[in-house]
Amino acid sequence: MSHGAEPVVVEQVTAQLESQGIRAVHIGIFDIDSRFRVKRVETDKFLKLLAGGQDFCKVLYNWDVAEVPYGQGDWADEPAPIDPATGRLFPFVEGEAVFIADFAGEIGKLSPRNLLKTQLSKAAEMGFSVTAGFEYEFFVLEETPASVRAKDYTGLTSWQPGNHTYSMVPAIAHEFFSGLEATLLPLCIGLDAIHTEQGPGCVETPLKPAEGLIAADNAALFKTFTKAYCERQGLMATFMAKWSNETNGQSGHTHISFQTEDGGQAFYDPDAPHGISATMRHFIGGLVSMLPETLAMCSHTMNAYRRMVPGIWAPITATWGVQNRTSAVRVIPGSPGATRVEFRVPAADANPHMVLAQVLGAGLWGIENKIDPGEPSVGEATLDNVPEEARLPRDLGEAADRLHGSERARAMFGDAFVDWFSFTRRHEADQFRRHVSDLDRRRYLDVY
């Protein structure tokens, strides 16, 4: 079976690349951790791969974040067709482009990007189009990948000292920020805003909203090329959920709205309190109901749970509220086009394709089954004022077990994905259980 693009599509892409003088193409697949695994080829070879189908080594879904395989295997190449609609200009060299590919067939069932495409198709069948926007906090360090290893990841230097929330740093360091924007421009990634956040060297960048798949692609490429840009400046950007005991965690909030086939806003009802339509209420109902079972999909590292503790604004309960930043789901009311849902649980390290697939799967299920979310949270949503079923798993191992045992998640995302992904998350949790930390020694070595 051929996984190449249709001849007319290949002709269109060929004409586009010729008109732009493209000499080489970077073909990338996003793995489970949103790392962009890339091959650079000449344009002629790219066009052959586009037409005839590309293969990629399936080890990408058979090893962990440290590139250690889960077990033995043949590590064969599997069909990984190029998405012809994803072409963007490569920002660091003129005459080069970037395209996204993904696995097909059985291994394609494990792909978060494919999961998202399935949920977007379901939304379309229900009469909705999806608009999404991701916003990220990240820290910039006066380090490089080499220097952090030389320091054994301790005593690291931040790019900006002290707390500078909403400060003048973007004006003072204008060249750095304008250079970042110039890097993102050829990739068609727009920033809705840029500002500093609490913590030394912390930056927040909400991305401009876009159609669902494009929004997730933008988010994943944003993280990839922001890290590359910073490294080219002799700096290091990290989207790690919580990189230091002295700083807050870093969020990856996701904003979602639905549009109807006639161009209306499905989440807005001018006659309802706060403008919240019945469709939005049921969407929230599904998302909140499913969150304890699907948490591993948006908090898929052990480190993600370091920020999910009381008192630092990261949600720890499956609750919703109107303009309530302590709830997992925050309704942002406003004009018809601005009324939206903000999913506040994901950290900056979350895979944006998987996050949006998780949100849509649960939300569409809520709409289908008219799930009522109950009353919104008022005040801080703490463990003391929510029922037991609204408490989120405390760590990755527990979250993986909840996902593995969820019949609803299996119905949404398939047995193949749920079995494989829950296995990989248990593996990740086990790596940490085996490790003796500095805190272990400080608390127990002398006492016992």
LUMTIVO-110889 format. One record per residue (C-alpha): residue in one letter; x, y, z. Coordinates in steps of 0.001 Angstrom, whole numbers, plus 500000, padded with zeros to 6 digits. Layout:
<rs>
aXYZ ...
</rs>
This chain:
<rs>
m500000500000500000 s501388503379498980 h501470506150501566 g502488508826499092 a500573512000498353 e498256512299495364 p500018513381492119 v498128516676491983 v499263517457495547 v502875516611494697 e502647518972491711 q501331521758493920 v504062521290496523 t506716521078493805 a505569524381492325 q505536526027495735 l509052524865496616 e510404525924493229 s508857529381493552 q510500529792496969 g513882528493495855 i513880525631498347 r517056523522498083 a516625521269501136 v513863520116503468 h513873519150507140 i511367516285507580 g510412515731511206 i508245513464513342 f507156514508516832 d507744511732519347 i505807511225522555 d507791513986524290 s507257516411521372 r510897516178520378 f511158516858516654 r513076513929515152 v514444515270511879 k516080514165508633 r517440516819506266 v517278515898502585 e517679517666499264 t514451518867497696 d514511516277494899 k514648513453497412 f511939515102499511 l509604515190496520 k510280511495495829 l509459510688499470 l506337512832499291 a505151511009496166 g506242507475496980 g505979507421500758 q508577507807503492 d509670505266506109 f511011506057509586 c512506503863512303 k509827502693514755 v512277502980517664 l510771506451518197 y507865504754519984 n509982502066521618 w512403504055523752 d512151506495526631 v513060510160526921 a516722509189527481 e516640507134524241 v516955503842526124 p514786501117524491 y512103499481526618 g513283496081525381 q514666494290522351 g513195494624518871 d513940494636515166 w513701498445514965 a512406498221511422 d511364501189509334 e507620501781509168 p505554503922506771 a505640507563507909 p503961509693505238 i504734513392504950 d501846515769505552 p501923518024502464 a499922520755504214 t502590521381506866 g505271523149504824 r506985526096506484 l510237527939505886 f513271526899507910 p514221529967509970 f518008529671510206 v519016529217506549 e517457530670503411 g516271528192500798 e515275525442503218 a511881524275504488 v510270522205507258 f507596519523506843 i505911517271509417 a505466513520508935 d503843510845511083 f503571507088511299 a500757505205509585 g499392501704510179 e499492499937513538 i502304502022514996 g500418505119513882 k497790504266516498 l500336505330519129 s500846508802517671 p499414511745519651 r499121513723516415 n497037510956514881 l494917510797518051 l494259514509517660 k493302514129513990 t490778511454514983 q489185513724517596 l489097516671515169 s487300514456512633 k484782513497515305 a484213517156516154 a483591517870512465 e481094515008512288 m479261516597515226 g479150519923513386 f482024521714515134 s485298523208514050 v487938523713516719 t490038526760517515 a492852526373520028 g495683528397521452 f498590527328523644 e500475529506526090 y503824528561527566 e506072529628530386 f509738528791529964 f512980529670531736 v516079530974530009 l519421530046531558 e522904531438531015 e523910527882530179 t524329525457527310 p523716521703527084 a527460521253527568 s527724523579530593 v524829522005532517 r526475518606532123 a529832519984533213 k528135521366536345 d526263518075536897 y523006520071536606 t523689522042539822 g524593525670540480 l523036526824537210 t522918530514536293 s519685532186535241 w519541534610532341 q517870537333534447 p518276537480538247 g515353537945540606 n511605538162540035 h510491540387537161 t506829539629536499 y505428541869533726 s508691543789533747 m510611545914531266 v512973543028530456 p511465542577526940 a512292546229526256 i515750546076527814 a516590542806526035 h514796543849522853 e517269542184520503 f516767538807522162 f512981538958521904 s512876540453518421 g515277537723517320 l512930535083518737 e509975536615516884 a512022536745513670 t512847533051514102 l509186532129514474 l507921534274511585 p509049531953508727 l507429529094510633 c504099530995510584 i503980531003514385 g502591534218515813 l502873535365519410 d499737536880520885 a501889538529523565 i505228538160525272 h506115539105528823 t508184538057531788 e506765535893534562 q507713535252538171 g511123533701538559 p514608534518537261 g514654534356533482 c511020533269533168 v509143534229530000 e505497533673529060 t504374533503525441 p500728532941524495 l500572531817520859 k497974533185518481 p494938530887518199 a494551528687515136 e492606525725513784 g493071522688516045 l495775520669514264 i497680523770513167 a497544525135516727 a499118521957518125 d501731521869515343 n502531525515516085 a502944524757519781 a505271521829519213 l507356523723516664 f507439526777518938 k509097524793521709 t511503523114519282 f512708526292517622 t512698528424520778 k515174525985522290 a517224526040519079 y517185529848518907 c518330530192522513 e521143527711522008 r522308529719518997 q522498532720521380 g524656530778523847 l521657530353526162 m519386527502527138 a515580527499527221 t513861524855529290 f510193523893529252 m510720521426532099 a507674521468534372 k509642522531537476 w513360522896537029 s514334524328540436 n513192524116544051 e513543527902544197 t511081528638541372 n507454527984540563 g506512525421537970 q505955526253534318 s502521525973532759 g501323525034529291 h497725526259529422 t495461525400526498 h492538527512525258 i489693525972523252 s486547527188521533 f484126525573519073 q482567527105516001 t479396525854514322 e478932525153510619 d477145528485510122 g480056530388511669 g478537530829515113 q480285530370518446 a479156527089520012 f480407527974523495 y478527531283523711 d474904531931524688 p474016535592525346 d471026534575527466 a472938532218529776 p474868533210532924 h478379534343531962 g477452533551528344 i478111529825528930 s476117527791526408 a474716524331527100 t477325522972524687 m480114524529526724 r478650523221529991 h478516519678528635 f482030520029527187 i483291521084530618 g481313518276532228 g483076515689530094 l486509517215530597 v486163517450534372 s484629513971534650 m487391512340532600 l490342514274534020 p491293511907536875 e491389509034534370 t493287510858531613 l495652513010533689 a498687511062532450 m498034512403528940 c498742516009529973 s501074515308532918 h503273512602531450 t506566513144533285 m507393512533536937 n508535516140537137 a505092517420536080 y503754516409539497 r506361518522541310 r504308521602540395 m500924520023541199 v501031520742544917 p498939523121547037 g499768526798546985 i501499527356543637 w498487527873541337 a498759524556539483 p495362522790539705 i495204519686541911 t491461519026541583 a489106518109538731 t487033521268539081 w485872524167536954 g485199527810537625 v484507531154536017 q487761533154535939 n489062530854538693 r492766530207538185 t492879527487540838 s490439525248538949 a491514522735536336 v489093524259533832 r488675528021533745 v485873529655531795 i486937532972530293 p483741534895529456 g483585537820527076 s482435538602523579 p481127535685521452 g484495535148519813 a486468535491523046 t484391533184525262 r486436530036525720 v487629527229527954 e491130527309529412 f492575523950530464 r495064524848533181 v496464521459534211 p499217520854531615 a502754521912532377 a505051523374529745 d506583519942529107 a503274518411527933 n502855517140524379 p500435519662522764 h498984517129520318 m498180514745523154 v496799517505525383 l494388518693522716 a493385515096521881 q492690514508525578 v490604517671525898 l488588517024522743 g488013513350523497 a486621514098526940 g484761517255525914 l483048515695522901 w482038512724525057 g480546515223527507 i478558516906524734 e477315513581523372 n476170512418526801 k475044515827528112 i477310515591531162 d476540518370533639 p479639519723535406 g477797520851538509 e478302524216540130 p481497526170539437 s484156526405542117 v484214529646544062 g487432530606545808 e490467528352545940 a489774524805544762 t491584522824547456 l491573519154548388 d489542520039551473 n486523521342549569 v486093518823546739 p484685515283546767 e487067512321546628 e486331511618542967 a487503515129542031 r490980514595543464 l493656514089540837 p496290511332540957 r499278512353543034 d502040510947540813 l502732509495537390 g502440505865538467 e498964506402539880 a497932508417536822 a499174505639534510 d497167503043536445 r494026505186536227 l494455505582532475 h495123501874531962 g491949500943533808 s489708503517532116 e487160501933529783 r486071505410528688 a489620506344527688 r489946503090525766 a486755503858523881 m488079507330522988 f491717506620522201 g491913502884521504 d493379499941523374 a496662500096521463 f497421503639522623 v496178503214526201 d498097499960526752 w501310501274525238 f501227504736526767 s500331503550530282 f503212501032530030 t505660503794529062 r504498506002531934 r504919503171534445 h508411502665533060 e509179506359533587 a507820506258537143 d509924503178537915 q513105504998536864 f512484507507539647 r511500504901542230 r514904503245541756 h516802506498542215 v518172507636545579 s517947511426545707 d519816514041547713 l516664514504549786 d516664510792550690 r520163511094552098 r519519514370553886 r516489512993555702 y517480509388556382 l521234508720556160 d522186509955559627 v518864509130561340 y518812505465560397 
</rs>
